[in-house]
Amino acid sequence: MQSIILIGDEPFNLDFIKNLPKSVDTRSYEPNDLRYVLEYVNDRIYYDYLPEGILDYEKDELLHLPFQSPRFIAMLYTSNQIMRDFFLENAKYLY
């Protein structure tokens, strides 16, 4: 399993991720308030909202982010292709 951290501004949360359009048949569920899972036929993506994610960064690092109130979501994935497809399909919604 691999992971990347997605960073967005204040409205960026699991609801934002859940509402992104999906072009492939998937099944989704929320095992708890901080995790959203998107299941594909043979793979899945886990989205973990990190409410304390800002604490992992130094103050000078945060100054380089283009957001006033950064929000952090860990994207854990099992397939590089599915991760790439996620970004290609949703590029116009992500910045």
Secondary structure as a PSIPRED ss2 file (coil, helix, strand):
# PSIPRED VFORMAT (PSIPRED V4.0)

   1 M C   1.000  0.000  0.000
   2 Q E   0.000  0.000  1.000
   3 S E   0.000  0.000  1.000
   4 I E   0.000  0.000  1.000
   5 I E   0.000  0.000  1.000
   6 L E   0.000  0.000  1.000
   7 I E   0.000  0.000  1.000
   8 G E   0.000  0.000  1.000
   9 D C   1.000  0.000  0.000
  10 E C   1.000  0.000  0.000
  11 P C   1.000  0.000  0.000
  12 F C   1.000  0.000  0.000
  13 N C   1.000  0.000  0.000
  14 L H   0.000  1.000  0.000
  15 D H   0.000  1.000  0.000
  16 F H   0.000  1.000  0.000
  17 I H   0.000  1.000  0.000
  18 K H   0.000  1.000  0.000
  19 N C   1.000  0.000  0.000
  20 L C   1.000  0.000  0.000
  21 P C   1.000  0.000  0.000
  22 K C   1.000  0.000  0.000
  23 S C   1.000  0.000  0.000
  24 V C   1.000  0.000  0.000
  25 D C   1.000  0.000  0.000
  26 T C   1.000  0.000  0.000
  27 R E   0.000  0.000  1.000
  28 S E   0.000  0.000  1.000
  29 Y E   0.000  0.000  1.000
  30 E E   0.000  0.000  1.000
  31 P E   0.000  0.000  1.000
  32 N E   0.000  0.000  1.000
  33 D C   1.000  0.000  0.000
  34 L C   1.000  0.000  0.000
  35 R E   0.000  0.000  1.000
  36 Y E   0.000  0.000  1.000
  37 V E   0.000  0.000  1.000
  38 L E   0.000  0.000  1.000
  39 E E   0.000  0.000  1.000
  40 Y C   1.000  0.000  0.000
  41 V C   1.000  0.000  0.000
  42 N C   1.000  0.000  0.000
  43 D C   1.000  0.000  0.000
  44 R E   0.000  0.000  1.000
  45 I E   0.000  0.000  1.000
  46 Y E   0.000  0.000  1.000
  47 Y E   0.000  0.000  1.000
  48 D E   0.000  0.000  1.000
  49 Y E   0.000  0.000  1.000
  50 L C   1.000  0.000  0.000
  51 P C   1.000  0.000  0.000
  52 E C   1.000  0.000  0.000
  53 G H   0.000  1.000  0.000
  54 I H   0.000  1.000  0.000
  55 L H   0.000  1.000  0.000
  56 D H   0.000  1.000  0.000
  57 Y C   1.000  0.000  0.000
  58 E C   1.000  0.000  0.000
  59 K H   0.000  1.000  0.000
  60 D H   0.000  1.000  0.000
  61 E H   0.000  1.000  0.000
  62 L H   0.000  1.000  0.000
  63 L C   1.000  0.000  0.000
  64 H C   1.000  0.000  0.000
  65 L C   1.000  0.000  0.000
  66 P C   1.000  0.000  0.000
  67 F C   1.000  0.000  0.000
  68 Q C   1.000  0.000  0.000
  69 S C   1.000  0.000  0.000
  70 P C   1.000  0.000  0.000
  71 R E   0.000  0.000  1.000
  72 F E   0.000  0.000  1.000
  73 I E   0.000  0.000  1.000
  74 A E   0.000  0.000  1.000
  75 M E   0.000  0.000  1.000
  76 L E   0.000  0.000  1.000
  77 Y E   0.000  0.000  1.000
  78 T C   1.000  0.000  0.000
  79 S C   1.000  0.000  0.000
  80 N H   0.000  1.000  0.000
  81 Q H   0.000  1.000  0.000
  82 I H   0.000  1.000  0.000
  83 M H   0.000  1.000  0.000
  84 R H   0.000  1.000  0.000
  85 D H   0.000  1.000  0.000
  86 F H   0.000  1.000  0.000
  87 F H   0.000  1.000  0.000
  88 L H   0.000  1.000  0.000
  89 E H   0.000  1.000  0.000
  90 N H   0.000  1.000  0.000
  91 A C   1.000  0.000  0.000
  92 K C   1.000  0.000  0.000
  93 Y C   1.000  0.000  0.000
  94 L C   1.000  0.000  0.000
  95 Y C   1.000  0.000  0.000
